[in-house]
Amino acid sequence: MKHAGLWRLAIVAGAVLALELACRGGIINRITMVPPSEMAVALARMSGDAWFWSDAGSTFRNIGVAIVLSIVPGFLIGLAIHELPRLRRVLNPVLLSWYSVPTFVFYPLLIVIFGIGQASLIVMGAMFGIVAMISATLASMDRIPQVYGKAARAIRLSRWQTALRIRLPAAMPHLITGIRLAVAYSFIGVIAGEFIISTAGLGRRLTLAYNSFDTATMYGLILLIFIVVAMVNGLLQRWEARVHRRWYRA
């Protein structure tokens, strides 16, 4: 493990230990937060319940679909906007200000259109992530040298072939940033959406635990989400580092 990884691990371990001592020592009220060790025990206890796997499966399945709907259409829409400068000038203010507007204001409309269920959650998660992917696609396309386009025209590639065979590989090192953001925003959109428009899922269980003052269950679920997000982000970070090494080596 590299020095940066060791330092990162040491900082996380130190923070967890400090939080454990603060909770055990009464500095943090147990009604507000339980020690990390009790969070882990609560998570292990919940893993034996039938509802746990059902709700976790529902949440992560919805997140997976939302991620796909954020990344693939986001890239294609970004590519189309990049090819149409006038459309880009019209949409640029919308893209820049998108995250200043709480996306949850659309949830009544989503309920009317899709009902209370998985479809509304998936659309909400995709609405969070797709704009990040569109913006990353535009930024990555701007960085591609113009000579690549000239080479594609010289060998008579179609626009679709140029996009898949030349632009996508050339933009990949910068697109991964958009993919990471789309994944993060999809997690936020789906889980936060489950707080208000869901009949199942980890977000709903978090709400029920919060309302019933079941602090151990609430923080156990938060620990699960944190672990999954950290693992996914770590995998994407490794992939990004590998792509950058290959791209700059080439």
KEFI-247401 format. One line per field, with one value per residue (C-alpha): residue in three letters; chain; z, y, x negated. Coordinates in Angstrom, 1 decimal. Example, Ala and Ser with C-alpha at 12.3 -4.5 7.8 and 13.67 -1.06 7.14 Angstrom:
<lumlos>
type = c(ALA SER)
mol = c(A A)
up = c(7.8 7.1)
north = c(-4.5 -1.1)
east = c(-12.3 -13.7)
</lumlos>
This chain:
<lumlos>
type = c(MET LYS HIS ALA GLY LEU TRP ARG LEU ALA ILE VAL ALA GLY ALA VAL LEU ALA LEU GLU LEU ALA CYS ARG GLY GLY ILE ILE ASN ARG ILE THR MET VAL PRO PRO SER GLU MET ALA VAL ALA LEU ALA ARG MET SER GLY ASP ALA TRP PHE TRP SER ASP ALA GLY SER THR PHE ARG ASN ILE GLY VAL ALA ILE VAL LEU SER ILE VAL PRO GLY PHE LEU ILE GLY LEU ALA ILE HIS GLU LEU PRO ARG LEU ARG ARG VAL LEU ASN PRO VAL LEU LEU SER TRP TYR SER VAL PRO THR PHE VAL PHE TYR PRO LEU LEU ILE VAL ILE PHE GLY ILE GLY GLN ALA SER LEU ILE VAL MET GLY ALA MET PHE GLY ILE VAL ALA MET ILE SER ALA THR LEU ALA SER MET ASP ARG ILE PRO GLN VAL TYR GLY LYS ALA ALA ARG ALA ILE ARG LEU SER ARG TRP GLN THR ALA LEU ARG ILE ARG LEU PRO ALA ALA MET PRO HIS LEU ILE THR GLY ILE ARG LEU ALA VAL ALA TYR SER PHE ILE GLY VAL ILE ALA GLY GLU PHE ILE ILE SER THR ALA GLY LEU GLY ARG ARG LEU THR LEU ALA TYR ASN SER PHE ASP THR ALA THR MET TYR GLY LEU ILE LEU LEU ILE PHE ILE VAL VAL ALA MET VAL ASN GLY LEU LEU GLN ARG TRP GLU ALA ARG VAL HIS ARG ARG TRP TYR ARG ALA)
mol = c(A A A A A A A A A A A A A A A A A A A A A A A A A A A A A A A A A A A A A A A A A A A A A A A A A A A A A A A A A A A A A A A A A A A A A A A A A A A A A A A A A A A A A A A A A A A A A A A A A A A A A A A A A A A A A A A A A A A A A A A A A A A A A A A A A A A A A A A A A A A A A A A A A A A A A A A A A A A A A A A A A A A A A A A A A A A A A A A A A A A A A A A A A A A A A A A A A A A A A A A A A A A A A A A A A A A A A A A A A A A A A A A A A A A A A A A A A A A A A A A A A A A A A A A A A A)
up = c(0.0 -0.9 1.7 0.7 1.3 4.7 5.7 4.6 6.5 9.6 9.5 9.1 11.9 14.1 13.4 14.2 17.5 18.5 17.8 19.8 22.8 22.6 22.5 25.3 27.4 27.3 25.3 22.6 23.9 23.1 22.0 19.3 18.2 19.2 19.2 15.8 17.4 18.2 14.6 13.4 15.8 14.7 11.1 11.7 13.6 10.8 8.2 9.7 9.2 6.1 5.5 5.4 2.2 0.5 1.2 0.4 -2.8 -3.8 -3.0 -4.8 -7.8 -8.2 -7.8 -10.5 -13.0 -12.2 -12.7 -16.2 -17.1 -15.9 -17.7 -21.1 -22.0 -20.3 -22.6 -25.7 -24.9 -24.1 -27.4 -29.2 -27.4 -28.3 -32.0 -31.8 -30.6 -30.7 -28.6 -26.2 -25.7 -24.9 -22.5 -20.8 -18.2 -17.3 -16.9 -14.8 -12.4 -12.3 -8.9 -7.3 -7.6 -5.2 -7.5 -4.9 -5.9 -8.8 -6.7 -6.7 -10.5 -10.5 -8.3 -10.7 -13.7 -12.4 -9.1 -5.7 -6.5 -8.1 -11.3 -9.5 -7.4 -10.5 -12.4 -9.4 -9.1 -12.9 -12.7 -10.1 -12.0 -15.7 -15.7 -14.1 -16.9 -19.6 -18.2 -18.0 -21.5 -22.8 -20.9 -22.1 -25.7 -25.6 -24.6 -27.6 -30.1 -33.4 -35.3 -34.2 -36.0 -39.1 -39.0 -38.7 -41.7 -43.7 -43.3 -43.9 -40.6 -39.9 -36.9 -34.9 -35.7 -34.9 -31.5 -30.5 -32.0 -31.6 -29.3 -26.6 -26.1 -26.3 -23.8 -21.4 -18.9 -18.3 -18.6 -15.6 -13.4 -14.7 -14.2 -10.5 -10.0 -11.7 -9.4 -6.3 -7.3 -8.2 -4.7 -3.2 -5.4 -4.9 -1.1 -0.3 -2.5 -0.5 2.5 0.9 -2.0 -1.2 0.3 0.5 0.6 3.0 2.9 4.2 6.9 7.9 8.2 10.3 12.6 13.0 13.8 16.4 18.0 17.0 16.9 16.6 13.5 11.9 12.2 11.2 7.9 7.5 8.1 5.4 2.9 3.7 3.2 -0.2 -1.4 -0.2 -2.0 -5.3 -5.1 -4.5 -7.5 -9.7 -8.4 -9.3 -12.7 -13.2 -12.2 -14.6 -17.5 -16.9 -16.8 -20.1 -21.7 -20.8 -21.6 -25.0)
north = c(0.0 3.4 6.1 8.1 5.0 4.4 8.0 7.7 4.5 6.0 9.1 7.0 4.7 7.7 9.3 6.1 5.7 9.3 8.9 5.6 7.3 10.4 8.2 5.9 8.8 10.7 13.6 12.7 11.8 8.2 9.5 11.5 8.9 5.4 4.2 2.9 -0.6 -0.6 0.5 -2.5 -4.8 -3.4 -3.9 -7.5 -8.1 -6.6 -8.8 -11.7 -10.1 -10.9 -7.2 -6.2 -8.1 -7.1 -3.4 -3.4 -5.2 -2.8 0.2 -0.9 -2.2 1.2 2.9 0.6 1.4 5.2 5.1 3.5 6.0 8.8 7.7 6.4 9.0 11.7 10.9 10.8 14.0 15.7 14.6 15.9 19.2 19.5 19.1 21.8 25.1 27.1 24.5 24.5 28.3 27.9 25.0 26.2 28.4 25.5 23.1 25.6 26.3 22.8 21.8 25.1 24.0 21.2 18.3 17.1 19.9 17.6 14.7 15.6 15.6 12.3 10.7 11.9 10.5 7.3 6.7 5.8 3.1 2.2 4.2 7.5 6.8 5.7 8.9 11.0 9.4 9.8 13.4 14.0 12.2 12.9 16.6 15.8 13.4 15.9 18.5 16.1 15.0 18.6 19.4 16.2 16.8 20.3 18.9 16.5 17.8 19.0 16.8 13.7 15.1 15.8 12.2 10.8 12.8 11.8 8.1 8.8 7.7 8.5 10.7 7.6 5.8 8.9 9.2 5.6 4.8 8.2 10.6 8.2 6.6 10.1 11.6 8.6 9.9 13.0 11.2 9.1 12.2 12.6 8.9 9.2 12.2 10.5 7.5 9.7 11.8 8.6 7.2 10.5 10.9 7.3 7.0 10.5 9.9 6.8 9.1 10.7 8.6 5.0 2.0 0.0 0.5 1.6 5.2 4.3 2.1 5.0 7.2 4.6 4.2 7.9 8.4 5.6 6.8 3.5 5.1 1.9 0.7 4.1 4.4 0.7 1.5 4.6 2.5 0.1 2.9 4.4 1.1 0.5 4.0 3.8 0.5 1.7 5.0 3.1 0.8 3.9 5.6 2.6 2.4 6.1 5.8 2.8 4.7 7.7 5.6 3.9 7.2 9.1 6.2 6.0)
east = c(0.0 -1.3 -2.0 1.2 3.3 1.7 2.3 5.9 6.4 4.8 7.0 10.2 9.1 8.3 11.6 13.5 11.6 12.2 15.9 16.0 14.3 16.5 19.7 18.5 17.3 20.6 19.3 21.8 25.3 26.3 29.7 27.9 25.4 24.2 20.6 19.3 18.9 22.7 23.4 21.5 23.3 26.7 25.8 24.8 28.1 30.2 28.5 30.4 33.8 35.8 36.7 33.0 32.2 35.5 35.0 31.3 31.9 34.7 32.5 29.3 31.3 32.9 29.6 28.0 30.8 30.5 26.7 27.2 29.9 27.5 24.4 25.5 28.1 26.0 23.1 25.2 27.1 23.8 22.4 25.4 25.2 21.5 22.4 25.0 23.3 26.6 28.4 25.4 25.6 29.3 28.9 25.7 27.4 29.7 26.8 24.9 27.8 29.3 27.9 28.9 32.6 33.6 34.6 37.1 39.5 40.4 41.5 45.2 45.0 43.1 45.8 48.5 46.7 45.1 46.9 45.4 42.9 39.6 40.1 40.3 37.2 35.2 36.2 35.3 31.9 31.3 32.3 29.6 26.9 27.5 26.6 23.2 22.6 23.7 21.4 18.5 19.1 19.1 15.9 14.2 15.2 13.7 10.4 10.1 7.5 9.1 6.7 8.7 11.8 9.8 8.4 11.9 13.1 10.0 10.8 14.5 16.0 19.6 20.5 21.6 18.3 16.3 18.1 17.5 14.1 12.3 14.1 15.1 11.6 10.0 12.4 12.5 9.8 12.0 15.4 14.6 15.0 18.5 19.2 18.1 20.3 23.3 22.8 22.7 25.7 27.7 27.1 28.2 31.3 32.6 31.9 33.1 36.2 37.0 37.5 40.6 42.0 41.3 43.0 39.7 36.0 33.2 34.2 37.7 36.2 34.0 37.1 38.9 35.9 35.5 39.2 39.2 35.9 34.2 30.8 28.8 30.8 30.6 26.8 26.4 28.1 26.1 22.9 24.1 24.6 21.3 19.5 21.1 20.5 16.8 16.3 17.9 15.9 12.7 13.3 14.0 10.9 8.7 10.3 9.7 6.0 5.5 7.1 5.0 1.8 2.7 3.8 0.7 -1.6 -0.1)
</lumlos>
